[in-house]
Amino acid sequence: MTPAVTLAVLLAAVTHASWNAIAHRITDKLVGFTLIAGGGMLIGLAMAVFASFPAPAAWPYLIASAIIHIAYYALLMRSFRLGDFGQAYPIARGTAPLVVTVLAAVFAHEVPDGWAAAGIAVSCAGLTGVALWGLRGRRPDWAAIGAALATGLTIAAYTVVDGLGVRASGSSLGYIAWLMAIQGVVIPLYAAYRWRGQLLPTLRPFAMLGLLGSALSVAAYALVLWAQTKAELAPIAALRESSIIVGAAIGAVFFKERFGAPRIAAAGLLVVGIGLMLHAG
């Protein structure tokens, strides 16, 4: 985890939380995700013109990742429909790092050393604190929590699949371009079928906001994929989920959700965890 990799992943965390907030802000979730996925598809196709074509060994990972991402979008839409942003986003993102640590050890043979393991554990403690703070003082909505947890599992799955795929591709830019192009087709096609003849009028009021979300989404994941070619998967996954702190701040500022002292303490734990992972690097 060099400073350059750390900076790239932290920037990805900010852009990721921002596009998720945009998706939550658009009341009709299908409208929001149609614009974000469709815009990502157009950006991916444009990038593919200038990027190297991914190596054949990367394509099984690309196809698997596109399928997992479609499930991720569907579950994320459901979790945003059922729960508050300050509840759904931290649970979904906070579930992933520990699962990625296990999957990376099994499939990528990446077992973190003492400092990295400590950093991951401390960071996850901070992330869990933010997630639990989002549940305070209310009766648990198990449907919303279940959707958010399932979203987290898909995040862990595509993180490991893409970590292996981008390394096999020979071109991180080519990999992200084709991933965005492939995965971005399904939701717009479903929306076109559902809103027969009314697709453009339905999307038009939110077009600028949704397309901004798509640009942020592509930028966020492109940064992460580049980082995965430079460092191990588990520390990147833990660091990337600092987006939870950014999401909590966005929830407080734009959605009037309380931030509170426990979230400040959780953010402090996350900073300590980042420091430990940098020490390992």
N, C-alpha and C positions, 0 to 999 in steps of 0.2 A: 504494500500500500504506500506508494510514493506520494509526495505532495501533489503532483500533477493528477494522479489517479484519484486521490481524495477530493481535490477541487472539482474534477469532472463529475464525480458521483454526487457531491453536495449540490452542484448546480442542477444535476438531474433531479435531485430530491425536490428542489424548489419548483422547477418546471412541471414535475409530475403532480405535486400537490395543487398547483395552479390549474392544470387542465382538469383534474378531478373536481375542483371547486366549480369550474365552469360547467362541467357536466351536471353537477348537483344543482346549479343555479337555474338551468333550463328546466322548466316545470315538467314538460313532456319528455321523459327520459329517452324514448325512442327517437324523438327529434334530435336531441342532443347527441346521442351516440351514432345516429345516422350521419350527422354532419362531421363528427370527429373521425369516425371510421372512413367515411367517404373522402374526406379531405386528406386523411393519411394515405389512402390509396392513390390519390392524384399526386401527392408529394412523392410517394414511393416510386411511381412510374416515371416522374420527372427525374428523380435521382438515379434511377436505373440506367438512363441514357448515358450518364457520365461516369458510372461506377463499373468496376470490373465484375464480370459475371461470376457468381459464387461457384466454387469447385463442386463437382458431382457428389463428393462425400458429404456436403452440407445439406443437400436437398431433402433427405429423410428427416433431418432435424427441422428444416424450414416448414415442411408440410405438417409435421407433428405440432410444432409451435403455433402455426396458424389455427389449427383445430383447437388447441388449448386456449389460445387467445379469444376465440369466438365464445367458448364456454365462460371465460373470464368476463368478457363484456356482458353476457347475459346475466351472470350472477351479480356483477357490480351494479347493473341497472336495477335488479331486484332489491339488492341491499340498500340502494339509495331511495327506492320507493318506500321501503318499509321502515328505515331508521333515519335518524338525524345524521348529518355529515360528520359531526364530532363524535358520533358513536360508530357508524359504519366504517369510515375511512381508517381510524386507528386499529380496529379489530382486524380488518382485511389485511392491512399492511403489516401489522405486528405479528400475525400468525406465520409469515413467510420465513424470517431469517433462521429460526431454529430448524425448520423443516429443510431449508436449503442446506444447512450445515450437515445434516444427516445424509441427504441425497448426494451432495457433492463428495462426501466421504465414500459412499457406496459406488457411484457411477463415474466420478472423475478422480477418485483416489486422492482427494485433497483433504487431509486431516490437519486442522489448524494446530500450530504449536501453542505453547503455554500462554504467551502474550496475546496472540490472536484469539485464542479460545476465551481468555479472560475478557478481552475487549468485546467479543460477540456476546458473552453472557451479561456483562454490565450494560451494554447497549440494549439488549433485549429486555433487561429489567426496567430500563427507562421507558422503552416503547410499551411494555405491558402496563406500566403505571399510567401512561397517557390513555391507553385503551380502557383500563378499569375506571379512570376518572370520568370517561364518557358515559359510564353506566350508573354513576352515583345517583342516589336519591330517587330512583324510579324503579318500577316493576320491570323486570327483564322482559323484553320482547324476543322470545326465543326464535321466532321465524326470522326476524331481522338479524339476530346474532348468528343463527345457523347459516344464513345467506352470506354474511360477512366472513365467517370462518371458511366456508366453502370457497369463497373468492380468494382467501389467503392461500389455500391449498393449490389453486390454479396458478397463483403468482409464483409459488415455490416450484411448481412443475415447469412452467415456461422459463423461469430463470435458469434452471439447470439445463434444460434442453437447448436453450439459446446460447448458454455459455459453451456447451460442447459444439454446437453448430457453427457459431461465429469463428471459433478456432479452426474448424475444418474448412471454412469457406475461402480463406485466403484474401478476403476483402470484407472488413466490417461494414463499410459503406454499402457494398453490393448486397450483403446479407440483410441489413435493415431495410434497404430499398425494396427488395423482393418480398420480405416479410410483410411490410406495410401494404404492398400492392395486393398480395394474396389474401391476407386476413381482412382487408378493408372492403371486400366485395360483398360479403354475405349480408351484413346488416342493411346496407342500402338496397339490396335486392329485395329483402323481406319488406322493408318500408315501402318500396315501389309497388309491391304486390298488395300490401295492406291499404295504401292510399291511392288506389288505381286512378290515374288521371289528376290527382291532387297533390302529387309529391312536391313539386316546386312551390305552390302556394303555401303548403304546410311548413316547409322548411324556411321560406324566405324571411319571416320575422326574426329568426335567430341565426341567420346565415353567417354574419360577421363574427358573432360570438362563438359559434360552433367551429368555424374555420380557424379562429385563433386557438381554440382548444386543440384542434388537430395538429397545428404547427408545434405547439408546446409538447404534445404527446410524442410526436416523432423526434423532436430534439431531446426529450428526456430519455427515451429508450436508445437512441443512437449513442448518447454519452455513456450509458450503462454498458452497451455492447462493446464499445471501444475499451472501456475499463476492464471488461471480462477477458480481453486478450492480453492484458498487462498484469493481472493479479488474480488471486484465487476467488472462487465464487462466493464462499460464505462471508468473508469480511465485506465484500462489495454489497451483498444482500443486506447485511446488518446496517451498513453505513447508508445505503440507499433509503432505508426506511426512516431515516431522520426526516423524511417528508412528512411523517406523522406530526412532528413538532410544528412544521410549517403549516400543515393542515389544521392543527389546533389553533394556531394564530389566525389563519384565514377564517375559521369558524367563529372566533371571538370578534374579529373586526367586521366581517361582512354578514354573518348570519346571527350575530348577537348571542353567541354561545360563550358561556363563562370559561376563561382560561384557568385561573386559580393557581394557588401556591403549589399543589401537588404536581401540576403540569410543569411548573418552573423547576421543581426538584427533579422530575423525570428528564427534563431537558439537560439538567446538570449531569445526571448519570450518563446520558447519551454522549455528552462532550468528553467525559472521562473515558468511556468506551472507545471513542474515536482516537483519543490519545494513546490508549493501549494498543490499538491496531496499528497506528503509525509507528509505535515503538517496535512492534513485531516486524514491520516493513523495513 
